[in-house]
Amino acid sequence: MATTAFAHRNLPRLLLQAREAVMLHTRPSLREHGLSDQQWRVLRVLGEHGAVETGRVGREAYIIGPSLTGVLSRMERDGLVTRERDPADQRRTVVEATAKGRKLVDRLSTTIEMHYQWLEQSLGKQKLTQLYTLLDELIELEGP
């Protein structure tokens, strides 16, 4: 059977492996609070920006429209977010974390920040900064 020789390593797979390695530290805390990865990404966006239009939530949390609708419905049912029509544009919906959702963000951010501190100590501040810079450059280079 013939094989194809690639000159470069499989970057998408490496990025996925890196994501999974980082999430191994985060997921137990998320599950302890009954959150999926997607729900955490939504809460993180809302924690960083406050009330946000649903399209922006989807873009920043990397959740496509149909999936986002389901995620937000479950989060609304669980009392983590509210959705309301934008008073300035009734076609748009704005999502906001409830007090319960904000409390969860605050609680989890402590655990997650501790992991980032550990990463910084393990890799060194310069390497972690370099990693962030390289990822930002890659995103910019490959972006639309």
C-alpha positions in Angstrom: 0.0 0.0 0.0 1.4 3.4 -1.0 1.7 6.1 1.6 2.0 9.9 1.2 5.0 11.6 2.7 4.1 14.9 4.2 6.8 17.5 4.7 5.1 19.1 7.7 3.4 17.8 10.9 -0.4 17.8 11.0 -1.0 21.2 12.5 -4.8 20.9 12.8 -4.4 17.7 14.7 -1.6 19.2 16.9 -3.9 22.2 17.7 -6.7 19.8 18.6 -4.4 17.7 20.8 -3.2 20.9 22.5 -6.8 22.0 23.1 -7.7 18.6 24.6 -4.6 18.6 26.8 -5.6 22.0 28.2 -9.2 21.0 28.6 -8.3 18.0 30.6 -7.6 20.4 33.5 -10.7 22.4 32.9 -13.4 19.8 32.2 -13.6 18.3 35.7 -14.5 21.8 37.1 -17.0 22.4 34.4 -18.6 19.0 34.9 -18.7 19.5 38.7 -20.9 22.5 37.9 -23.0 20.7 35.3 -21.5 22.6 32.3 -20.6 21.4 28.9 -17.6 22.9 27.1 -19.9 24.9 24.9 -21.9 26.3 27.8 -18.6 27.4 29.4 -17.5 29.1 26.2 -20.8 31.0 26.2 -20.5 32.0 29.9 -16.9 33.1 29.3 -17.9 35.4 26.4 -20.7 36.9 28.6 -18.3 37.2 31.5 -15.9 39.1 29.4 -18.4 41.3 27.6 -21.7 41.5 29.5 -24.9 41.5 27.4 -24.0 40.3 23.9 -26.0 39.8 20.6 -26.4 36.1 19.9 -24.5 36.2 16.6 -21.4 37.6 18.4 -21.8 34.9 21.1 -21.7 32.3 18.4 -18.7 33.8 16.7 -16.7 34.2 19.9 -17.7 30.9 21.4 -17.2 29.0 18.1 -20.7 27.5 18.1 -22.8 27.4 14.9 -26.3 28.9 14.9 -28.4 25.7 15.3 -26.2 24.3 18.0 -26.1 27.7 19.8 -29.9 27.8 19.9 -29.9 24.5 21.8 -27.1 25.5 24.1 -28.8 28.8 25.0 -32.2 27.1 25.5 -30.6 24.7 28.0 -28.7 27.5 29.7 -31.9 29.6 29.9 -33.8 26.6 31.3 -31.1 26.2 34.0 -31.2 29.8 34.9 -27.7 30.7 33.6 -28.7 33.2 30.9 -31.6 35.3 29.7 -32.4 36.2 26.1 -34.3 39.3 25.1 -35.0 41.2 21.9 -32.7 44.1 21.3 -34.8 47.2 21.9 -32.8 49.1 19.2 -33.4 46.3 16.6 -36.2 43.7 17.2 -34.6 41.3 14.7 -31.7 40.8 17.1 -31.6 38.9 20.4 -29.3 39.8 23.2 -28.0 37.2 25.7 -26.9 38.0 29.2 -25.7 35.9 32.1 -28.0 35.9 35.1 -26.8 36.4 38.6 -26.4 32.6 38.9 -24.4 32.5 35.6 -22.2 35.4 36.7 -21.5 33.7 40.0 -20.5 30.5 38.2 -18.2 32.5 35.9 -16.5 34.1 39.0 -16.2 30.7 40.7 -14.8 28.9 37.7 -12.5 31.8 36.6 -10.5 31.3 39.8 -9.8 27.6 39.0 -9.1 28.3 35.3 -6.8 31.2 36.2 -4.9 28.9 38.6 -4.3 26.6 35.7 -3.0 29.4 33.5 -0.7 30.4 36.3 0.6 26.8 36.4 1.1 26.9 32.6 3.0 30.2 33.0 5.2 28.7 35.7 5.8 25.5 33.7 6.5 27.0 30.3 7.8 30.3 31.6 6.1 33.7 31.0 8.1 34.3 27.8 7.2 31.0 26.2 3.5 31.4 27.1 3.5 34.9 25.7 5.2 33.6 22.6 2.6 30.9 22.2 -0.2 33.4 22.5 1.6 35.7 19.9 2.1 32.8 17.5 -1.5 31.7 17.8 -2.7 35.2 17.2 -0.5 35.5 14.1 -1.6 32.2 12.7 -5.3 33.2 13.2 -4.7 36.5 11.5 -2.7 34.9 8.6 -5.3 32.2 8.0 -8.4 34.4 8.7 -10.8 35.5 6.1 
